Amino acid sequence: MYLTRLKMIAVLTVSLSLLSSCALMTKPPREVEIKTVPIKIKITQPVLPRPIDMKDPQWYVVSEKNLDEFLERIKKESGGQLVFFAMSPGDYELMAFNLQEIKRYVKELKEVVVYYKTVTTVEDNENEPTKNP
């Protein structure tokens, strides 16, 4: 019985010494160095749509004073067909306001597109002058 206890103590001592010696003999961990490197990604820019090619309509201002003269002129120009599109001065102002709103919206949208185009352009072209579309 004494021998079994002695063997048990010997086995425990050897195993503890082996386990602790492995921890003592290892090198200290290396210091980890973290680097953040930006990656340049080439983003394909969309082709801008062609500019708007609007045609100028012919506007006539008709009042009671020039109504007869206007009717004769239109019959000659249109081959006898007569069609009216009427609008009050207040409605004309609303139409002009709406067109200005469309122009403002398109201009602001174009600025957003140009901003994102310049932000996503690769810096390789720094020496080249930038072109405004």
Steps between C-alpha positions, in 0.01 A plus 500: 500500500785729581647425157180584316478833678861568423443411135196724489693791649787439260266494199330820613832672563640401161184602316484836680865567431456413135196720462656795677832464325331520160348833599828633633708408196282660233590831344287801583237570236598730218342841485232513238524788257177610334519699178209663326565548130238662277422300190439695182205365311431618150133591480351522155328832453164501328464677170316826544182532294508721197392859561137593459422628153184701546325671213352846541124506462327799346300690760222739410349753733138547401269757647167643395679766293690261274267198495376545141849561364629194689224274365579596140873450553456153655264386224760595239793335683324179601305434184161589643524297819432695814578371848531700821692427816400758755670590825436775752787729601506338848527152348777623271691620807451158660633330187805730500556425870477125434756523220736690730457227761587236240811696401603538866450128565700395194780743590523370858489140378780574257707645786448178697613290202808717448582477873484121503695484176783708647496308830515159335760593238838339560774746601727381217372787287604775746716680243226512242254792514150398598222555250158615603231320304 
